[in-house]
Amino acid sequence: KYWFAYNDNIANIQTFGRLYTWYAVTDATKISPHGWHVPDDNEWMILQFMLGMNFSELDLECDVNNIVAGKLKETGVSHWFYPNTGATDEYFFKALPAGYRRRFDKNFEYKGEYACFWTKTEWEYDYDYAIYRHLYNNQEYICRTHNFKNYGFSVRCIKD
């Protein structure tokens, strides 16, 4: 299965969208509308640079010194748990904390706390993993890291 609803409750899709495995990302016809695609790691880096990150920090994993995540997070605490640190959504990205689905036990975690977005880039050190970005409710930084490809994360498509 390529996608999941948080807690297997279809009603969660209306607000938070679906959670996809990385394998859905590699078959963009399953999730991307015509003329759109799932961004790769470099395209996320360009976004982060445009948000104000230093060029030298873009490929670091979980650099806690950047404070750009708030520019992407939905404001308020309707969906994000308090305190939703730094949220301004000044680029109208409206990142929502959909949480994720774990690989091994298939449990769902962290709705209200984390927004996790796949890239279509595999992690170069172990091809069982792929790179993703995540934002926290209580932090201002955007984290670039990797996880198993069959975790369920959110996806944002960009125009070709």
ChimeraX commands (.cxc) that place a marker at each C-alpha (Angstrom):
marker #1 position 0.00,0.00,0.00 radius 0.5
marker #1 position 1.35,3.42,-0.99 radius 0.5
marker #1 position -0.62,5.68,1.34 radius 0.5
marker #1 position -2.30,5.79,4.75 radius 0.5
marker #1 position -4.71,7.94,6.70 radius 0.5
marker #1 position -3.45,8.86,10.17 radius 0.5
marker #1 position -4.72,6.21,12.63 radius 0.5
marker #1 position -6.38,4.57,9.61 radius 0.5
marker #1 position -9.14,7.17,9.95 radius 0.5
marker #1 position -10.13,8.52,6.52 radius 0.5
marker #1 position -11.50,11.70,8.17 radius 0.5
marker #1 position -7.90,12.74,8.93 radius 0.5
marker #1 position -7.18,13.06,5.20 radius 0.5
marker #1 position -9.46,16.08,4.83 radius 0.5
marker #1 position -7.29,18.22,7.12 radius 0.5
marker #1 position -3.85,16.57,7.13 radius 0.5
marker #1 position -3.71,14.77,3.80 radius 0.5
marker #1 position -2.37,11.30,3.20 radius 0.5
marker #1 position 0.85,9.80,4.53 radius 0.5
marker #1 position 2.86,8.14,1.75 radius 0.5
marker #1 position 5.69,5.66,1.65 radius 0.5
marker #1 position 8.76,6.74,-0.29 radius 0.5
marker #1 position 7.83,4.14,-2.91 radius 0.5
marker #1 position 4.81,6.25,-3.82 radius 0.5
marker #1 position 7.19,9.17,-4.32 radius 0.5
marker #1 position 9.18,7.18,-6.89 radius 0.5
marker #1 position 6.01,6.44,-8.83 radius 0.5
marker #1 position 4.89,10.05,-9.18 radius 0.5
marker #1 position 1.91,9.07,-11.33 radius 0.5
marker #1 position 0.32,7.77,-8.15 radius 0.5
marker #1 position 0.53,11.07,-6.24 radius 0.5
marker #1 position 1.50,13.99,-8.51 radius 0.5
marker #1 position -1.03,15.75,-10.71 radius 0.5
marker #1 position -0.03,16.25,-14.34 radius 0.5
marker #1 position 2.58,19.04,-14.56 radius 0.5
marker #1 position 3.73,18.58,-10.95 radius 0.5
marker #1 position 6.39,16.47,-9.23 radius 0.5
marker #1 position 7.74,15.54,-5.81 radius 0.5
marker #1 position 10.83,17.66,-5.13 radius 0.5
marker #1 position 14.24,16.11,-4.68 radius 0.5
marker #1 position 16.69,17.03,-1.94 radius 0.5
marker #1 position 18.27,19.80,-4.03 radius 0.5
marker #1 position 14.91,21.46,-4.66 radius 0.5
marker #1 position 14.25,21.47,-0.91 radius 0.5
marker #1 position 17.69,23.03,-0.42 radius 0.5
marker #1 position 16.79,25.79,-2.86 radius 0.5
marker #1 position 13.62,26.46,-0.88 radius 0.5
marker #1 position 15.59,26.56,2.38 radius 0.5
marker #1 position 18.10,28.97,0.84 radius 0.5
marker #1 position 15.26,31.20,-0.36 radius 0.5
marker #1 position 13.86,31.14,3.18 radius 0.5
marker #1 position 17.16,32.53,4.49 radius 0.5
marker #1 position 19.38,29.60,5.38 radius 0.5
marker #1 position 23.10,29.98,4.83 radius 0.5
marker #1 position 24.37,28.10,1.79 radius 0.5
marker #1 position 26.98,26.29,3.90 radius 0.5
marker #1 position 24.25,24.82,6.17 radius 0.5
marker #1 position 21.94,23.40,3.50 radius 0.5
marker #1 position 23.31,19.85,3.43 radius 0.5
marker #1 position 23.73,19.48,7.19 radius 0.5
marker #1 position 21.49,16.99,8.93 radius 0.5
marker #1 position 19.26,18.65,11.52 radius 0.5
marker #1 position 21.13,21.92,11.81 radius 0.5
marker #1 position 19.39,23.45,14.82 radius 0.5
marker #1 position 20.84,26.91,14.12 radius 0.5
marker #1 position 18.57,27.69,11.18 radius 0.5
marker #1 position 15.31,29.42,12.04 radius 0.5
marker #1 position 13.39,29.17,8.78 radius 0.5
marker #1 position 10.77,26.49,9.52 radius 0.5
marker #1 position 8.26,28.95,10.93 radius 0.5
marker #1 position 8.01,30.63,7.54 radius 0.5
marker #1 position 6.38,27.40,6.29 radius 0.5
marker #1 position 4.22,26.39,9.27 radius 0.5
marker #1 position 0.52,27.18,9.55 radius 0.5
marker #1 position 0.05,29.79,12.24 radius 0.5
marker #1 position -1.85,29.25,15.47 radius 0.5
marker #1 position -2.58,26.13,17.44 radius 0.5
marker #1 position -5.70,24.80,15.70 radius 0.5
marker #1 position -3.66,21.94,14.27 radius 0.5
marker #1 position -0.18,22.43,15.76 radius 0.5
marker #1 position 0.31,21.72,19.44 radius 0.5
marker #1 position 1.29,24.68,21.57 radius 0.5
marker #1 position 3.62,26.57,21.29 radius 0.5
marker #1 position 4.01,26.32,17.45 radius 0.5
marker #1 position 7.28,28.20,17.80 radius 0.5
marker #1 position 8.10,30.81,15.16 radius 0.5
marker #1 position 5.11,30.05,12.91 radius 0.5
marker #1 position 4.43,32.89,10.46 radius 0.5
marker #1 position 3.53,30.98,7.25 radius 0.5
marker #1 position 4.77,34.01,5.33 radius 0.5
marker #1 position 5.13,31.94,2.15 radius 0.5
marker #1 position 1.63,30.40,2.39 radius 0.5
marker #1 position 3.06,26.87,2.49 radius 0.5
marker #1 position 0.70,26.03,5.37 radius 0.5
marker #1 position 2.69,23.05,6.67 radius 0.5
marker #1 position 0.44,20.95,8.88 radius 0.5
marker #1 position 1.61,18.50,11.55 radius 0.5
marker #1 position 0.27,15.29,10.05 radius 0.5
marker #1 position 2.68,13.13,12.06 radius 0.5
marker #1 position 3.83,9.89,10.48 radius 0.5
marker #1 position 3.35,6.13,10.25 radius 0.5
marker #1 position 6.13,3.95,11.59 radius 0.5
marker #1 position 7.72,1.20,9.55 radius 0.5
marker #1 position 7.99,-1.75,11.93 radius 0.5
marker #1 position 4.96,-1.67,14.18 radius 0.5
marker #1 position 2.83,0.43,11.78 radius 0.5
marker #1 position 1.82,2.78,14.59 radius 0.5
marker #1 position 1.01,6.41,13.93 radius 0.5
marker #1 position 2.80,9.10,15.93 radius 0.5
marker #1 position 3.18,12.82,16.50 radius 0.5
marker #1 position 0.13,14.32,14.79 radius 0.5
marker #1 position 0.08,17.90,16.06 radius 0.5
marker #1 position 3.84,17.89,16.68 radius 0.5
marker #1 position 5.66,16.95,13.43 radius 0.5
marker #1 position 5.30,17.73,9.75 radius 0.5
marker #1 position 7.45,15.31,7.72 radius 0.5
marker #1 position 7.90,15.67,3.94 radius 0.5
marker #1 position 9.57,13.13,1.67 radius 0.5
marker #1 position 12.02,14.12,-1.02 radius 0.5
marker #1 position 12.52,11.80,-3.97 radius 0.5
marker #1 position 16.21,11.46,-3.09 radius 0.5
marker #1 position 17.64,8.26,-1.69 radius 0.5
marker #1 position 20.16,8.54,1.12 radius 0.5
marker #1 position 23.56,7.99,-0.47 radius 0.5
marker #1 position 24.97,5.87,2.39 radius 0.5
marker #1 position 22.24,3.25,2.56 radius 0.5
marker #1 position 19.59,2.76,-0.12 radius 0.5
marker #1 position 17.09,1.40,2.40 radius 0.5
marker #1 position 16.65,5.06,3.42 radius 0.5
marker #1 position 15.53,8.27,1.73 radius 0.5
marker #1 position 15.89,11.94,2.66 radius 0.5
marker #1 position 13.05,13.95,4.11 radius 0.5
marker #1 position 12.42,17.24,5.92 radius 0.5
marker #1 position 10.57,17.73,9.16 radius 0.5
marker #1 position 9.30,20.63,11.21 radius 0.5
marker #1 position 8.47,20.59,14.92 radius 0.5
marker #1 position 5.77,22.36,16.91 radius 0.5
marker #1 position 8.26,23.62,19.50 radius 0.5
marker #1 position 11.24,24.48,17.25 radius 0.5
marker #1 position 12.01,27.04,14.56 radius 0.5
marker #1 position 14.43,24.94,12.53 radius 0.5
marker #1 position 13.79,22.71,9.56 radius 0.5
marker #1 position 15.49,19.35,9.87 radius 0.5
marker #1 position 17.01,17.47,6.92 radius 0.5
marker #1 position 17.49,13.79,7.70 radius 0.5
marker #1 position 16.72,10.26,6.45 radius 0.5
marker #1 position 14.51,7.34,7.36 radius 0.5
marker #1 position 13.34,3.97,6.11 radius 0.5
marker #1 position 11.49,4.23,2.80 radius 0.5
marker #1 position 8.36,2.50,4.07 radius 0.5
marker #1 position 7.61,5.07,6.76 radius 0.5
marker #1 position 4.50,7.11,5.97 radius 0.5
marker #1 position 5.23,10.84,5.59 radius 0.5
marker #1 position 3.52,13.77,3.93 radius 0.5
marker #1 position 4.42,14.91,0.42 radius 0.5
marker #1 position 4.40,18.33,-1.19 radius 0.5
marker #1 position 4.43,18.50,-4.97 radius 0.5
marker #1 position 5.87,21.42,-6.94 radius 0.5
marker #1 position 5.06,22.67,-10.41 radius 0.5
marker #1 position 7.28,21.42,-13.26 radius 0.5
marker link #1:1,2 radius 0.2
marker link #1:2,3 radius 0.2
marker link #1:3,4 radius 0.2
marker link #1:4,5 radius 0.2
marker link #1:5,6 radius 0.2
marker link #1:6,7 radius 0.2
marker link #1:7,8 radius 0.2
marker link #1:8,9 radius 0.2
marker link #1:9,10 radius 0.2
marker link #1:10,11 radius 0.2
marker link #1:11,12 radius 0.2
marker link #1:12,13 radius 0.2
marker link #1:13,14 radius 0.2
marker link #1:14,15 radius 0.2
marker link #1:15,16 radius 0.2
marker link #1:16,17 radius 0.2
marker link #1:17,18 radius 0.2
marker link #1:18,19 radius 0.2
marker link #1:19,20 radius 0.2
marker link #1:20,21 radius 0.2
marker link #1:21,22 radius 0.2
marker link #1:22,23 radius 0.2
marker link #1:23,24 radius 0.2
marker link #1:24,25 radius 0.2
marker link #1:25,26 radius 0.2
marker link #1:26,27 radius 0.2
marker link #1:27,28 radius 0.2
marker link #1:28,29 radius 0.2
marker link #1:29,30 radius 0.2
marker link #1:30,31 radius 0.2
marker link #1:31,32 radius 0.2
marker link #1:32,33 radius 0.2
marker link #1:33,34 radius 0.2
marker link #1:34,35 radius 0.2
marker link #1:35,36 radius 0.2
marker link #1:36,37 radius 0.2
marker link #1:37,38 radius 0.2
marker link #1:38,39 radius 0.2
marker link #1:39,40 radius 0.2
marker link #1:40,41 radius 0.2
marker link #1:41,42 radius 0.2
marker link #1:42,43 radius 0.2
marker link #1:43,44 radius 0.2
marker link #1:44,45 radius 0.2
marker link #1:45,46 radius 0.2
marker link #1:46,47 radius 0.2
marker link #1:47,48 radius 0.2
marker link #1:48,49 radius 0.2
marker link #1:49,50 radius 0.2
marker link #1:50,51 radius 0.2
marker link #1:51,52 radius 0.2
marker link #1:52,53 radius 0.2
marker link #1:53,54 radius 0.2
marker link #1:54,55 radius 0.2
marker link #1:55,56 radius 0.2
marker link #1:56,57 radius 0.2
marker link #1:57,58 radius 0.2
marker link #1:58,59 radius 0.2
marker link #1:59,60 radius 0.2
marker link #1:60,61 radius 0.2
marker link #1:61,62 radius 0.2
marker link #1:62,63 radius 0.2
marker link #1:63,64 radius 0.2
marker link #1:64,65 radius 0.2
marker link #1:65,66 radius 0.2
marker link #1:66,67 radius 0.2
marker link #1:67,68 radius 0.2
marker link #1:68,69 radius 0.2
marker link #1:69,70 radius 0.2
marker link #1:70,71 radius 0.2
marker link #1:71,72 radius 0.2
marker link #1:72,73 radius 0.2
marker link #1:73,74 radius 0.2
marker link #1:74,75 radius 0.2
marker link #1:75,76 radius 0.2
marker link #1:76,77 radius 0.2
marker link #1:77,78 radius 0.2
marker link #1:78,79 radius 0.2
marker link #1:79,80 radius 0.2
marker link #1:80,81 radius 0.2
marker link #1:81,82 radius 0.2
marker link #1:82,83 radius 0.2
marker link #1:83,84 radius 0.2
marker link #1:84,85 radius 0.2
marker link #1:85,86 radius 0.2
marker link #1:86,87 radius 0.2
marker link #1:87,88 radius 0.2
marker link #1:88,89 radius 0.2
marker link #1:89,90 radius 0.2
marker link #1:90,91 radius 0.2
marker link #1:91,92 radius 0.2
marker link #1:92,93 radius 0.2
marker link #1:93,94 radius 0.2
marker link #1:94,95 radius 0.2
marker link #1:95,96 radius 0.2
marker link #1:96,97 radius 0.2
marker link #1:97,98 radius 0.2
marker link #1:98,99 radius 0.2
marker link #1:99,100 radius 0.2
marker link #1:100,101 radius 0.2
marker link #1:101,102 radius 0.2
marker link #1:102,103 radius 0.2
marker link #1:103,104 radius 0.2
marker link #1:104,105 radius 0.2
marker link #1:105,106 radius 0.2
marker link #1:106,107 radius 0.2
marker link #1:107,108 radius 0.2
marker link #1:108,109 radius 0.2
marker link #1:109,110 radius 0.2
marker link #1:110,111 radius 0.2
marker link #1:111,112 radius 0.2
marker link #1:112,113 radius 0.2
marker link #1:113,114 radius 0.2
marker link #1:114,115 radius 0.2
marker link #1:115,116 radius 0.2
marker link #1:116,117 radius 0.2
marker link #1:117,118 radius 0.2
marker link #1:118,119 radius 0.2
marker link #1:119,120 radius 0.2
marker link #1:120,121 radius 0.2
marker link #1:121,122 radius 0.2
marker link #1:122,123 radius 0.2
marker link #1:123,124 radius 0.2
marker link #1:124,125 radius 0.2
marker link #1:125,126 radius 0.2
marker link #1:126,127 radius 0.2
marker link #1:127,128 radius 0.2
marker link #1:128,129 radius 0.2
marker link #1:129,130 radius 0.2
marker link #1:130,131 radius 0.2
marker link #1:131,132 radius 0.2
marker link #1:132,133 radius 0.2
marker link #1:133,134 radius 0.2
marker link #1:134,135 radius 0.2
marker link #1:135,136 radius 0.2
marker link #1:136,137 radius 0.2
marker link #1:137,138 radius 0.2
marker link #1:138,139 radius 0.2
marker link #1:139,140 radius 0.2
marker link #1:140,141 radius 0.2
marker link #1:141,142 radius 0.2
marker link #1:142,143 radius 0.2
marker link #1:143,144 radius 0.2
marker link #1:144,145 radius 0.2
marker link #1:145,146 radius 0.2
marker link #1:146,147 radius 0.2
marker link #1:147,148 radius 0.2
marker link #1:148,149 radius 0.2
marker link #1:149,150 radius 0.2
marker link #1:150,151 radius 0.2
marker link #1:151,152 radius 0.2
marker link #1:152,153 radius 0.2
marker link #1:153,154 radius 0.2
marker link #1:154,155 radius 0.2
marker link #1:155,156 radius 0.2
marker link #1:156,157 radius 0.2
marker link #1:157,158 radius 0.2
marker link #1:158,159 radius 0.2
marker link #1:159,160 radius 0.2
view
